[in-house]
Each structure stands twice: as C-alpha cells, then as structure tokens.
Amino acid sequence: MSDYAVVNPATGETIKEYPTITDDELRAAIGRADAAYKSWSSSSTVAERAALIRKVGELHVERATELADIIVREMGKPKAQAVGEVQFCGAIYGFYADNAEDLLADEPIELLGGDGTAVVRRGPYGTLLGIMPWNYPYYQVARFAGPNLIIGNPILLKHAPQCPESAAAMQEIFDDAGFPEGCYENIYATNEQIVWVIGDPRVHGVSVTGSERAGAAVAEIAGRNLKKVVLELGGSDPFIVLGTDDVGAVAEQAAAARFENAGQACNAAKRFIVKDEYYDEFVAKLKDQIAGIKKGDPADEDTTLGPLSSATAADRLEDQLKRAIDGGAEVVVGGKRDGNYFEPTILTGIKPGDDASQEEFFGPVAQVYKVGSEEEAVSLANDTAFGLGSYLMTNDAEQAERVANAIEAGMVYVNIVGADSPELPFGGFKRSGFGRELGRFGADEFVNKKLIRAA
C-alpha cells in the first residue's frame, strides 16, 4: 500500500491511495516556493496577502460540509466535531486577515542616547516546511499557514500519511483563493525525503506538530542545518479540582476536556487531580457524563465518540491500558476495545511515578488522582515530562492566581474549558516543545525582525 492512503478507521476499508512525490517533483516544488519567496513575497503588500488569506477562510466555511466529510472518513472524527473544526479554521484565517497590518507594523525603539531613529521592521523569513498531524487536519494547517502567508513566507506542507484527501482539498482552496504558484505547495513526501528538504538552503525553517519522537528527529536535522524550528508536541495535561460549589458542572467540563475527538488531542485534559473532599463525587459524576456519550458511525450527526484514528493507534492505547492495569490501575468504567473503537474509560489507583502516570494516553482514557492539599496537587501536576496545557477549577481567586503561577505549562485555563481562540497563543514547555502558534506570538515566530537605525 502507498505511504499516503485514506483508510476509514470505522470500517478498515482502504478508500483511495495517493502516490508519493518523486524526488524530481519535490525539488521542483521547492523551486516554485523559492521563486515565490523571491518575487511574490517582496512585490505583494500585506493588505494583498491578507485579502488572499481572508478568501481562504471564507472557502473553508463555504465548503465546511464537504471538508468535514473528508476527515470523517480519513481519521474518524464525528461529523459535528469535524464541521466545528473547519469553522474554527475560518475564524483563524479571518483573524490574521483582520489583524495583518497591526501584526506586521513597524515597531519604533526609543533610543537611550544620540540622535536619529530606530525601528524593527518585520519581513518574510523565507520558505517554510510544515509537518502536520492527523488529529486536526485543517486546524493544524490553519494556525501555521495563516500567519506565515500574510508575512510572505511560502509554505511546503507535508501532511500525515493518513490525511492525503484533506491535504489535496486544502491545496485546492489555496489555489482557488488566488495564491500564486509556489506560495502553498502540498507535498506527499516520505520521511527520508524530508531529511534533505530540511537541509535544502532554499528552506528557511520548519514547524512540526506531532509526537516527541518526530519532534526530536526533526529538531536534530534542523539543528545540523542551522534552521529555526517550532515544535508543538505531546501533552499530559492536568485538570486540577481544588474548589467548587457544583461538582456535577465540573465533571461536565472534565468530560468535554477529555473525550472530544475520542481523546485524541495533545492539549486534552488527561490527568484529573482532585482534592479529597470532592474525589468520590467527581468520579461518580464523571461516570454519569460518560454514560451520555454516544458511540457510533462518525458520519452520523448524533455520534459524539468515533473510532481512534487507525488500528495502530488502537493497538498502542490497548497496550498502554493493559500495562496500566497490570501495574495496579483500577478500571472504574470502560476499558474495552471494539475494532478501532474504545469505550470512554476512567482509571484510578495509578501511583505517582508509575509508567502510566508518565505516558500520554492518546485516546478516551481519564486518569483520576486523589490529593489532600493544594501543594500535593501542584506537585503531582508538575510530575511529568510534558508541559503543554492545564486546567484549574477553584472558587478561590487568590488560589487561582497562586496555582496558575506554579503550574509548569505553556497554558493554564482557570474555571473554563474549550476556550481556544485565534488570538490566544498556543504552545508548550518542557518536552511538549517550544515556540508558539496563533495570536500575535504565532505571527512572530518566522519573521525577520530587521533593525533599521538611522541618524
């Protein structure tokens, strides 16, 4: 079978295979991107590029149903969630179109002494390689391509091998929006080809969203070639419950933070750290929430839990669950596999330091821990190699400030879930990667911040 293929995870059916790009075709794609960098990036204005990005967003919204149907069959995302992802992309592209001029405006510097002026001018960085994952096929591309195309950085986009149809659909959107040749190039490349693409002097930077293993491999190659890299990797985000007047409402938020997209999100809540006075009720209420999750055909509008993205993903989660249970974890509810589907699962009895406590479970599995104090909660939250996002539930404003400052993560959401927005920076800490996407910080990663000092 080809490296790139649509295999419906709900049925196991191989729907279509796509040929891998040849070396000559790949070199030609790099050449087109380099030509666009040398011509379009300097000849077009920010306003002109923003207008093109706005059209990309509008086309996502116009084609939302068609685009959603593609990822339903590629990676099993429930239809309603797939439509929501596409619509969010429209908002992201719209944000960058609306704010392009401000994001790229000159930044004057007040001189400490002497006459004249100094200004930092933001300009294109060069052709960039994006290596994107399968779990949010459109969203991951939007937060990378949106800011970089308004900057004037042409994009080479290598999508996950199981997402070739959505990759082709996005290429069509960028073409239909009016981007010149070479500005956005979809490449069905192999990992071996990516090694020399990163080394090509016409490629100036790399952005990766994926696993620790993939991020480390790409960062090593980029480092050897002195290329800037942004990494958004895994997470084992804590969801800390320290104070509430409504445990049921907190459990509802917890379920939303864990089980959307079958739990296949790097910034999903994965470890639920609950103060002892709320623990028993929280577990019971979370179990009630699980009872309302509807497993089914992801193409059905009413389905809220689809399959895992592939047999490989299901095998990996099954192995993690087995090892956790063998190590002493207790299954409160769920734990069973049916093909590529997994029941929503609650695990308790995992001890700090156990392998299960240190791994990222990329599926609908919630680990719940009982703690006796704020200090113990913070210590357990930080007892991980990851540091992507986190969630904190408390009705004490001073505690919220204190604990948010103490959590070792790139993002802390206090008394709220599902609050991602185009203007908010997204990124991590520790082994969850470095750099930021979205908002003004995402638009500042791959720019040449040129100092112009004049007398």
C-alpha positions as CSV (number, residue, x, y, z in Angstrom):
1,M,0.0,0.0,0.0
2,S,1.1,3.6,-0.7
3,D,2.5,5.7,2.2
4,Y,-0.4,8.0,1.6
5,A,-3.9,6.4,1.8
6,V,-7.3,7.1,3.1
7,V,-8.2,4.1,5.4
8,N,-11.6,4.6,7.1
9,P,-10.9,3.7,10.7
10,A,-14.5,2.9,11.4
11,T,-14.6,0.1,8.8
12,G,-11.0,-0.6,8.0
13,E,-11.7,0.0,4.3
14,T,-8.9,1.4,2.1
15,I,-10.8,4.1,0.1
16,K,-8.0,5.6,-2.0
17,E,-4.2,5.6,-2.3
18,Y,-2.1,8.6,-3.3
19,P,1.3,8.3,-5.0
20,T,4.3,9.6,-3.0
21,I,6.0,12.6,-4.6
22,T,9.2,11.8,-6.6
23,D,12.5,13.4,-5.8
24,D,12.4,15.4,-9.0
25,E,8.8,16.6,-8.3
26,L,9.8,17.6,-4.8
27,R,12.8,19.6,-5.9
28,A,10.5,21.3,-8.4
29,A,8.1,22.2,-5.6
30,I,10.9,23.7,-3.6
31,G,12.0,25.6,-6.6
32,R,8.5,27.1,-7.1
33,A,8.3,28.0,-3.4
34,D,11.7,29.7,-3.6
35,A,10.7,31.6,-6.7
36,A,7.5,32.8,-4.9
37,Y,9.7,33.9,-2.0
38,K,12.0,35.9,-4.2
39,S,9.1,37.5,-6.2
40,W,5.7,37.5,-4.6
41,S,6.9,38.0,-1.0
42,S,8.5,41.3,-1.9
43,S,6.2,42.5,-4.6
44,S,2.9,41.9,-2.8
45,T,1.6,44.1,0.1
46,V,0.4,43.0,3.5
47,A,-3.1,44.1,2.5
48,E,-3.0,42.0,-0.7
49,R,-1.8,38.9,1.2
50,A,-4.4,39.5,3.9
51,A,-7.1,39.5,1.2
52,L,-6.0,36.1,0.0
53,I,-6.0,34.7,3.5
54,R,-9.5,36.1,4.1
55,K,-10.6,34.2,1.0
56,V,-9.1,31.0,2.2
57,G,-11.1,31.3,5.4
58,E,-14.3,32.1,3.5
59,L,-13.8,29.0,1.3
60,H,-13.3,26.8,4.4
61,V,-16.7,28.0,5.7
62,E,-18.4,27.6,2.3
63,R,-17.1,24.1,1.9
64,A,-17.5,23.1,5.6
65,T,-19.7,20.0,4.9
66,E,-17.5,18.7,2.1
67,L,-14.3,19.2,4.1
68,A,-15.8,17.6,7.2
69,D,-16.9,14.5,5.3
70,I,-13.3,14.0,4.2
71,I,-11.8,13.9,7.7
72,V,-14.8,11.7,8.9
73,R,-13.5,9.0,6.6
74,E,-9.8,9.8,7.0
75,M,-9.5,9.7,10.7
76,G,-12.9,9.0,12.1
77,K,-13.8,12.4,13.6
78,P,-17.6,12.7,14.4
79,K,-19.3,14.8,11.8
80,A,-20.4,17.6,14.1
81,Q,-16.9,17.9,15.5
82,A,-15.4,17.9,12.1
83,V,-17.7,20.7,10.9
84,G,-16.7,22.7,14.1
85,E,-13.0,22.2,13.2
86,V,-13.5,23.6,9.7
87,Q,-15.5,26.6,11.0
88,F,-12.8,27.3,13.6
89,C,-10.3,27.4,10.7
90,G,-12.4,30.1,9.1
91,A,-12.1,32.2,12.2
92,I,-8.3,31.7,12.4
93,Y,-7.8,32.8,8.8
94,G,-10.2,35.7,9.4
95,F,-8.2,36.8,12.5
96,Y,-5.0,37.0,10.5
97,A,-6.7,38.8,7.7
98,D,-8.2,41.3,10.1
99,N,-5.0,42.0,12.0
100,A,-2.3,41.5,9.4
101,E,-1.4,45.2,9.2
102,D,-1.1,45.6,13.0
103,L,0.8,42.3,13.4
104,L,3.4,43.3,10.9
105,A,3.6,47.0,11.7
106,D,7.0,48.7,12.3
107,E,8.0,48.8,16.0
108,P,9.8,52.0,17.0
109,I,12.5,51.8,19.6
110,E,13.2,54.7,22.0
111,L,16.9,55.5,21.9
112,L,18.8,55.8,25.1
113,G,21.0,58.5,23.7
114,G,22.0,60.1,20.4
115,D,20.0,61.5,17.6
116,G,18.0,59.7,14.9
117,T,15.6,56.8,14.9
118,A,15.5,53.1,15.3
119,V,12.8,50.7,14.2
120,V,12.2,47.0,14.0
121,R,10.7,46.1,10.7
122,R,9.1,42.6,10.3
123,G,9.6,40.9,7.0
124,P,9.5,37.5,5.4
125,Y,11.7,34.8,6.8
126,G,11.7,32.5,3.7
127,T,10.1,29.2,2.5
128,L,8.9,27.1,5.5
129,L,8.3,23.4,5.8
130,G,5.2,22.4,7.8
131,I,4.9,18.8,9.1
132,M,1.4,18.3,10.3
133,P,-0.5,15.5,12.2
134,W,-3.8,13.7,11.6
135,N,-5.8,14.6,14.6
136,Y,-6.9,18.1,13.5
137,P,-6.1,18.0,9.8
138,Y,-7.4,21.5,8.9
139,Y,-6.9,23.4,12.2
140,Q,-3.2,22.4,12.5
141,V,-2.6,23.8,9.0
142,A,-4.6,27.0,9.6
143,R,-2.6,28.0,12.6
144,F,0.7,27.5,10.7
145,A,-0.2,28.7,7.2
146,G,-2.5,31.6,8.2
147,P,0.2,33.9,9.8
148,N,3.1,32.8,7.6
149,L,1.3,33.6,4.4
150,I,0.4,37.1,5.5
151,I,4.1,37.5,6.4
152,G,5.1,36.4,2.9
153,N,6.6,33.0,3.8
154,P,5.8,30.4,1.2
155,I,4.7,27.0,2.6
156,L,5.7,23.4,1.8
157,L,3.1,21.3,3.6
158,K,3.7,17.7,4.4
159,H,0.6,16.2,6.0
160,A,0.2,13.0,7.8
161,P,0.1,9.9,5.5
162,Q,-3.5,9.1,6.5
163,C,-4.7,12.6,5.5
164,P,-4.0,12.9,1.8
165,E,-7.5,13.8,0.8
166,S,-7.8,16.7,3.2
167,A,-4.3,17.8,2.1
168,A,-5.4,17.9,-1.5
169,A,-8.6,19.7,-0.6
170,M,-6.6,22.4,1.2
171,Q,-4.3,22.8,-1.8
172,E,-7.4,23.4,-3.9
173,I,-8.6,26.0,-1.5
174,F,-5.3,28.0,-1.6
175,D,-5.3,27.8,-5.4
176,D,-8.9,28.8,-5.7
177,A,-8.3,31.7,-3.3
178,G,-5.8,33.1,-5.8
179,F,-2.4,32.5,-4.2
180,P,0.3,32.5,-6.9
181,E,2.1,29.3,-7.8
182,G,4.6,28.2,-5.2
183,C,3.0,30.0,-2.3
184,Y,1.4,26.9,-0.9
185,E,2.7,23.5,-2.0
186,N,1.2,20.2,-0.8
187,I,3.9,17.5,-0.8
188,Y,3.3,13.8,-0.3
189,A,6.8,13.3,0.9
190,T,8.5,10.4,2.7
191,N,10.4,10.8,6.0
192,E,13.6,10.1,4.0
193,Q,12.9,12.9,1.6
194,I,12.1,15.3,4.5
195,V,15.7,14.9,5.7
196,W,17.1,16.5,2.6
197,V,14.2,19.0,2.3
198,I,15.2,20.5,5.7
199,G,18.8,20.6,4.5
200,D,18.0,22.4,1.3
201,P,19.3,26.0,1.6
202,R,16.1,27.3,0.0
203,V,14.1,26.1,3.0
204,H,14.5,28.5,5.9
205,G,12.5,27.0,8.8
206,V,10.4,24.0,10.0
207,S,7.2,23.8,12.1
208,V,6.2,20.4,13.5
209,T,3.1,19.3,15.3
210,G,3.3,15.7,16.4
211,S,4.9,13.2,18.7
212,E,8.1,13.7,20.9
213,R,9.9,11.2,18.6
214,A,9.0,13.1,15.4
215,G,9.8,16.5,17.0
216,A,13.2,15.3,18.3
217,A,14.1,13.8,14.9
218,V,13.2,16.9,13.0
219,A,14.9,19.2,15.5
220,E,18.1,17.2,15.2
221,I,18.1,17.6,11.4
222,A,17.2,21.3,11.6
223,G,19.9,21.9,14.2
224,R,22.6,20.3,11.9
225,N,21.4,22.6,9.2
226,L,21.0,25.8,11.4
227,K,17.3,26.0,10.6
228,K,14.8,27.5,13.0
229,V,12.2,25.1,14.2
230,V,8.9,25.4,16.1
231,L,7.7,22.2,17.9
232,E,4.2,21.5,19.3
233,L,4.4,18.0,20.7
234,G,2.6,15.8,23.2
235,G,1.0,16.6,26.5
236,S,-0.4,15.0,29.6
237,D,-2.4,18.0,30.8
238,P,-3.6,18.1,34.4
239,F,-7.1,19.0,35.3
240,I,-7.0,20.2,38.9
241,V,-10.1,20.4,41.1
242,L,-9.4,22.3,44.3
243,G,-12.7,24.1,45.0
244,T,-16.2,24.2,43.5
245,D,-19.9,24.6,44.6
246,D,-21.1,22.3,41.8
247,V,-19.1,19.1,41.3
248,G,-21.5,18.0,38.5
249,A,-20.7,21.1,36.5
250,V,-17.0,20.5,36.9
251,A,-17.4,16.8,35.8
252,E,-19.3,18.0,32.7
253,Q,-16.4,20.3,31.9
254,A,-13.9,17.5,32.6
255,A,-15.7,15.2,30.1
256,A,-15.6,17.9,27.5
257,A,-11.9,18.5,28.1
258,R,-11.1,14.8,27.8
259,F,-13.3,13.0,25.4
260,E,-13.7,15.4,22.4
261,N,-12.2,13.8,19.2
262,A,-12.1,10.5,21.1
263,G,-9.5,12.0,23.4
264,Q,-7.0,12.4,20.6
265,A,-5.8,15.9,21.3
266,C,-2.4,16.9,22.6
267,N,-3.9,19.5,24.9
268,A,-6.8,17.4,26.2
269,A,-7.1,17.0,29.9
270,K,-5.6,13.6,30.7
271,R,-4.8,13.6,34.4
272,F,-7.6,14.6,36.8
273,I,-6.2,15.7,40.1
274,V,-9.0,16.1,42.6
275,K,-9.0,17.3,46.2
276,D,-10.1,14.5,48.5
277,E,-13.3,16.2,49.7
278,Y,-14.6,16.2,46.1
279,Y,-13.0,13.0,44.8
280,D,-15.8,10.4,45.3
281,E,-18.5,12.7,43.9
282,F,-16.3,13.8,41.0
283,V,-15.6,10.2,39.9
284,A,-19.3,9.3,40.2
285,K,-20.4,12.4,38.2
286,L,-17.7,11.8,35.6
287,K,-19.0,8.3,35.2
288,D,-22.5,9.8,34.7
289,Q,-21.1,12.0,31.9
290,I,-19.6,9.0,30.2
291,A,-23.0,7.3,30.1
292,G,-24.2,10.1,27.9
293,I,-21.5,9.8,25.3
294,K,-22.8,8.2,22.1
295,K,-20.5,5.9,20.3
296,G,-21.4,5.3,16.6
297,D,-20.7,5.9,13.0
298,P,-18.7,9.1,12.8
299,A,-20.7,10.2,9.8
300,D,-23.9,10.2,12.0
301,E,-24.6,13.8,13.2
302,D,-25.6,12.4,16.6
303,T,-22.4,10.5,17.2
304,T,-20.1,12.0,19.9
305,L,-17.5,9.2,20.0
306,G,-15.9,7.9,16.9
307,P,-13.1,5.4,16.5
308,L,-9.5,6.0,17.1
309,S,-7.7,7.2,14.0
310,S,-6.2,3.9,13.0
311,A,-5.5,0.3,14.0
312,T,-2.0,1.4,15.0
313,A,-3.4,4.0,17.4
314,A,-5.9,1.5,18.9
315,D,-3.1,-1.1,19.3
316,R,-1.0,1.5,21.2
317,L,-3.8,2.5,23.5
318,E,-4.7,-1.1,24.2
319,D,-1.1,-1.8,25.2
320,Q,-1.0,1.2,27.5
321,L,-4.2,0.2,29.2
322,K,-3.0,-3.4,29.7
323,R,0.3,-2.2,31.2
324,A,-1.5,0.3,33.5
325,I,-3.9,-2.4,34.8
326,D,-1.0,-4.9,35.3
327,G,0.7,-2.1,37.3
328,G,-2.2,-1.7,39.7
329,A,-4.6,0.7,38.0
330,E,-8.3,0.1,38.5
331,V,-11.0,0.4,35.8
332,V,-14.0,2.3,37.1
333,V,-15.8,2.2,33.8
334,G,-15.0,1.3,30.2
335,G,-11.7,-0.2,29.1
336,K,-13.0,-2.4,26.3
337,R,-12.0,-2.2,22.7
338,D,-14.2,-3.0,19.7
339,G,-12.2,-2.8,16.5
340,N,-10.7,0.7,16.5
341,Y,-13.3,2.0,19.0
342,F,-12.5,2.3,22.7
343,E,-15.0,2.8,25.4
344,P,-14.6,6.0,27.4
345,T,-12.6,4.9,30.4
346,I,-11.8,6.1,33.9
347,L,-8.7,4.7,35.6
348,T,-7.9,5.2,39.3
349,G,-5.2,3.7,41.6
350,I,-2.3,4.9,39.4
351,K,0.5,5.9,41.7
352,P,2.8,8.9,41.1
353,G,5.8,7.7,39.2
354,D,4.1,4.7,37.7
355,D,4.7,4.3,33.9
356,A,1.0,5.1,33.3
357,S,1.4,8.4,35.1
358,Q,4.3,9.5,32.9
359,E,2.8,8.5,29.5
360,E,0.5,10.3,27.2
361,F,-2.7,8.3,26.7
362,F,-3.9,9.4,23.2
363,G,-7.5,8.2,23.5
364,P,-10.6,8.3,25.7
365,V,-8.9,7.4,28.9
366,A,-9.2,9.6,32.1
367,Q,-6.7,9.1,34.9
368,V,-8.1,10.3,38.3
369,Y,-5.9,11.0,41.3
370,K,-6.9,12.0,44.9
371,V,-4.8,14.6,46.7
372,G,-5.1,16.1,50.1
373,S,-3.8,19.6,49.6
374,E,-3.1,22.4,47.1
375,E,0.6,21.7,47.4
376,E,0.2,18.0,46.6
377,A,-2.0,18.9,43.6
378,V,0.6,21.2,42.2
379,S,3.4,18.7,42.8
380,L,1.5,16.0,41.0
381,A,0.5,18.3,38.2
382,N,4.2,19.1,37.6
383,D,5.4,15.5,37.9
384,T,5.6,14.9,34.2
385,A,8.0,15.5,31.4
386,F,5.3,17.3,29.5
387,G,4.1,20.9,29.9
388,L,1.6,21.8,27.2
389,G,-1.7,22.9,28.8
390,S,-3.5,22.7,32.1
391,Y,-6.9,23.3,33.7
392,L,-7.7,24.6,37.2
393,M,-11.0,24.6,38.9
394,T,-11.3,26.7,42.1
395,N,-13.7,29.2,43.6
396,D,-10.8,31.0,45.4
397,A,-9.4,33.8,43.3
398,E,-6.1,34.0,45.3
399,Q,-5.7,30.3,45.0
400,A,-6.3,30.5,41.2
401,E,-3.5,33.1,40.9
402,R,-1.1,31.2,43.1
403,V,-1.6,27.8,41.5
404,A,-1.7,29.1,37.9
405,N,1.8,30.7,38.6
406,A,3.1,27.4,40.0
407,I,1.9,25.1,37.1
408,E,4.7,24.2,34.7
409,A,2.9,24.5,31.4
410,G,2.6,26.8,28.4
411,M,-1.2,27.4,29.0
412,V,-3.4,27.5,32.1
413,Y,-7.2,27.7,31.8
414,V,-9.0,28.6,35.0
415,N,-12.6,27.6,35.5
416,I,-13.1,27.2,31.8
417,V,-12.6,24.6,29.0
418,G,-12.9,24.7,25.3
419,A,-11.7,28.3,25.3
420,D,-9.2,28.2,22.4
421,S,-9.5,31.2,20.2
422,P,-7.5,32.6,17.3
423,E,-6.0,35.5,19.3
424,L,-4.7,33.2,22.1
425,P,-1.1,31.8,21.9
426,F,-0.9,28.0,21.8
427,G,2.3,26.2,22.8
428,G,4.2,24.3,25.4
429,F,7.0,23.9,27.8
430,K,9.4,21.1,28.7
431,R,9.1,18.1,26.4
432,S,5.9,19.5,24.9
433,G,8.0,21.6,22.6
434,F,8.8,25.3,22.1
435,G,7.6,28.2,20.1
436,R,4.0,29.5,19.8
437,E,1.2,29.4,17.3
438,L,-1.9,31.6,16.9
439,G,-2.3,35.2,18.0
440,R,0.4,37.7,17.7
441,F,3.0,35.3,19.1
442,G,2.3,32.9,16.3
443,A,2.8,35.6,13.8
444,D,6.2,36.5,15.4
445,E,8.0,33.1,15.1
446,F,9.1,33.2,11.4
447,V,9.7,36.8,10.7
448,N,13.0,38.7,10.0
449,K,13.0,41.3,12.8
450,K,15.2,43.7,11.0
451,L,16.7,46.7,12.9
452,I,16.8,49.9,10.9
453,R,18.9,52.6,12.8
454,A,19.1,56.0,11.1
455,A,20.9,59.2,12.1
